[in-house]
Amino acid sequence: MKLLVFVLNKVEMLEPLLERFSHDGISGATILNSNGMAHTLSEYGGSFLGSLRAILNPDRVESRTLFTVLPEEQVEAALHAIELVVGDLSKPDTGIVFTVPVDFTKGIKLD
């Protein structure tokens, strides 16, 4: 089992991504509103990095962070869905994704 964490910078792509997940058999995720460190620093003191970020992308102020626990064999499908919908994650200001091993779960149904 893996915990897949995806920080989505293109928040307008959330619904299409969830639809793609559902289409691909990924049936559950938790979604949190989130802010990056640079944006938060720009709000509290105007760091150089935060100021630069505000100039380069003034409209985006928050992200969405998705958490989903998957069987290991579904991770590739999830990664494919993410890049199919959101685009190449190596491009700036798209998002980041990583997985963490899960040793125990209770209270979630995994097919």
PyMOL commands that set and color helices and strands:
alter all, ss='L'
color gray80, all
select helices_A, chain A and resi 11-23+37-43+48-56+72-86
alter helices_A, ss='H'
color red, helices_A
select strands_A, chain A and resi 2-8+30-34+63-70+95-101
alter strands_A, ss='S'
color yellow, strands_A
deselect
rebuild
show_as cartoon
